[in-house]
């Protein structure tokens, strides 16, 4: 394997290089595991990694993440396992929902998301600027999936199905919300898939042209 290939693989293994490519927090959660060609990367392999993902996604603050990391590791890891199972279930739900023109939400999705959101515990506080701010009271690792459920409920209730798409890159599993003006986005990113697909198509055209010339000759 070449040095260049090793560098590219290392970059793709970093959460910071894929976080935000979905242009929607719910879709970024689907992208918390990424398959690029023959390689698959998992970004919530443990409870601590799940807390790190929630922080990177802006769903918990720095102080909240520090407090969450003090919870029992075994309980955090159990939530990470549930998060991975939830992610794949939501992936199939989003795929089904995105294919429908009106984006009807299934009863199963409503029930499961509502159950996860119901464990949340919010309260309001008056900050030093005189603003009322919403705070979350963390009492159990079970609540870790609640912020994820909230963003999926928002996607399924307010999202436009026509703009929720899979990356067209060969072997890529990433999803994104197309916020571009033309709504013609095709790739998770040009760096990860767009340039590679263009190069691949160029090679295929060259191979086809060469084959045609040999046949004609």
N, C-alpha and C positions, 0 to 999 in steps of 0.2 A: 504494500500500500504506500502511495506517495506521501510526502510531507504535507503537500497541499490538501490532500484528502483528510489527513489527520486533523488539520487545523479546522476545516469545515465541520467535521464531526464534533469537535470540542465545542464550537460555537453553538451548534444545534442542541447541545445538552444543557444549555443555560436557560433557566426560566425567563430571565430578562429579555432574551431574544425572541420569545414567542408571546409573552404577556402583552396584551393590547392588540395583537394582530387580528383578533376577532372583532374589534371595534364594538364590542358589547360584552359586558361582564359575564353574562350567562354563557355566551359562546366561548369566551376565554376559559371558562370552567371545562367545557367539552374539550378544549385544546390543552388541558392540563396533562394529557397524555398525547404524544405526537408520534406518528409514524411517517418517516421520510424514507422512501425506498424500502430497503431491507432492515432499517434500524428503527426501533421503537424506544421512546424516552418517556419515563414516568416522573411527574413532578409532585405527586402527593403520595409517595411511597411509605410515609410514616406520619404519625400524629404531628410531630414538629414541622414536617414539610407541609402538612395541611394548614397549620397556623401561618406558616410563611407564605403560602399561596394566598390566604385570605388577606394578609397584610399587603402583599404585592398588588392585589386586586382592588385595594382601597375599601375592603369590607370591614376591616377592623383597624383601629389606630395602633400606633407604635406602643403606647402604654397598655392597650388591651392585649396585644399580642404577647407582651412580656408577662402579663398576669396569666394568660392562658397557658403559657409554657410551664407554669408552676403546677398545673394540674397533673395527676398521675399519668405517667407515660403509657401504661397499659390501656387506660381509658381513652387517651388521645389516639393511640394506635387503632383502637377499635372503631373510633369515629372515622379515621382515615380509610379503613377498610369499607365502612358503610358509604363513605363519600365516593370511593371508586365504583362501588356497585351502583350507587345512585347516578353517577355520571353516565354509565353505559345505558342505564334505563332511560335517562333523560335524552341521550343521543338518539335513541330510537323514537322517542316521543317527538322530539324536535323535527326529525326527518319526516315523520308522518304528518305533523302539523304544517310544515313548510310546503308540502305538496298540495295542500288544500287552499283553494282561492280565498275562502273566508277565514281560514285558520281556526277551525273549531277545536276547542280544547277537549280532550277525552275526559270521561268521568274518572278514570283511574288517575290521570295526571292531576285533576282538581283535588281529589281525595288525598293523594300522597303529599302534594305540595302544601295543602291546608294543614295536614297533620304536622308537618315539619315546621311551618310558620307558627303554629299554635303554642309551641314550647318557648317561643321568644318572650322576653320580659323587658318592656320599655318603660321609661319614665322621663319626665321633662325637668330640666333645671334652668335656672336663670344665670347666665354667664356675666362676666364683668362688664360687658358692653351693653347689658340690658336686654339681650336677646334670649328667647326661650329656645333651648336646644334639646334634641331628643337623645337620650342616652340608653344604652343597653346594660342590663344587670346580668352579669355572667355568673351563674350558679352551678352549671353542670356542663360537661363536655358534650352532652346531647344537643346543646344549643348551637354547636359549631355548624351544623347543616342548615340552620334557620336562615342566615344571610344568603346562602346559595339558593334556597327555596324562594326567597323574596325576589331575587333578580330573575329567576325563571318565570315566576308568576307575572312579573312586569313584561317580560319578553312575550309570553303567550297571550297576554291580555292587550298589549299595546303595540306589539311589533307588526311590521308589514311582511307577510310571508314571501312576497316576491323578492325581497332584498336579503333574505337569509339563505346563504348558499354554502355549498362545499367547495373547497379549493379544487380547481381543475388539474392541478399538478399530478402527474403519474405517481400513484402510491401514497399520496398525501391525504391525511385524514382530517385536516383542519377545516373549521367552519369560520365564517365571517358574516358581518352585517354590512351590506354595501351602502355606505353613506356618500359615495361619489356622486357628483352632479349628473353624470350621464347614466349612472346605475349599470355600468358595463364591466365592473370589476370581475376578474376571473381567478386571481391568485391570492393565497394567504399573504404573500409578499413577493416582490420581484426578486429579492435576494435569495429566498429559499426555494421558490418554485418557478416564478415567471421567467427569469433568465435561463434557467436550466431547461424549461420546456421549449423556449424559443430555439435554444441551441440544438435540442433533440429533434425538433421539427425540421431545422435546417439540415441536419445530417441525414434525415430521412428523405428530404427532397433531393439532396445530392446523390444519395444511393439510388433513388428511383431514376434520376436523370442518367446516371452512369449505366444502370441496367438497360434503360431504353436505347442508349447509344450502342451498347454491345449487341443488342438484339437487332437493331437496324443495320449494324455492320455485318 
